[in-house]
Amino acid sequence: MDANSRREALLSTLRLGPVVPVLIVEEVRTAVPLARALVAGGIRVLEVTLRTADALDVIRAIAAEVPDAVVGVGTVRSPAQLDAAAEAGARFAVSPGATPALIAAAKESAVPWLPGIATPSEGMALAEAGFTVLKLFPAEAVGGAKLIASLASPLPDLRFCPTGGIDRAKAGGYLKLKNVVCVGGSWLAPPALVAAGNWAEIEALARDAASLPRAGAS
């Protein structure tokens, strides 16, 4: 997949909704009802992080049983994890940063990759490597919406999905920026609601998130 194809494939996925829930799923049994609740609320793009032992099984379950979900993998830190996620059915991959090995692997992978940056220099380096759709992480800690806004003029080719410390109250400040395609956040699936199986409340949170306006969707 060449650089333009990778960019368009990733953008087409991220444009499906203003918010990508960042999911830490502890038990496989909750994966499908959680995904169904989010999709029912209008949130189709789901990031399942590799922060639990069963994360790949969670991706497999969602990919197999929730056809309207576009499930991806998060916290990818090695080429081996990227390959494993692709085999599990992940349709995109997200990393907190980027390494030479990951960049090389992502160029060969059929799975679109969203690498993380925290500085303009990292963004420039990834753009030189052919990756111009990026994750600002940890967004709130490194400058947040003000940082992304300041990058629009000197780095106009970059588009962002910021993640890290973003909640419902802060999301709107990011989504009004034209170089922000969507935001990532964990507020759509609070652990207490997941543990209680309160899928109706999670669906309501998803519906509210799906209604958020954004300037950078086109």
Helices and strands as residue ranges (DSSP letters): H 3-14, E 19-23, G 28-30, H 31-40, E 45-49, H 55-65, E 70-74, H 79-88, E 93-94, H 100-108, E 113-114, E 116-117, H 120-128, E 133-136, H 139-142, H 144-151, E 159-160, H 168-175, E 183-185, H 191-196, H 199-210
